[in-house]
Amino acid sequence: MEKIHNYVDGMSMEGFLADSRTSDAILRNLEIIGEAARLVPDNITSRHHQI
C-alpha cells in the first residue's frame, strides 16, 4: 500500500486520470495484494477480519 501511496502522492485526480502508466501500476499492485489476500488461510482471516 505504501508503494501505491507513493505513486499518487502529490498528484491531482486530473493528473492521475491522465497518466495511464501510474493508473496501470496501481491496478497491478492492487491485483497482487488481492491475490495474496486470497491465499491467506481461513484460520488467519477468521481471526483478522480486515484481511
Summary of the structure (lengths in Angstrom):
residues: 51
radius of gyration: 14.3
end to end distance: 13.2
largest distance: 41.9
contacts: 95
relative contact order: 0.12
helix: 71%
strand: 0%
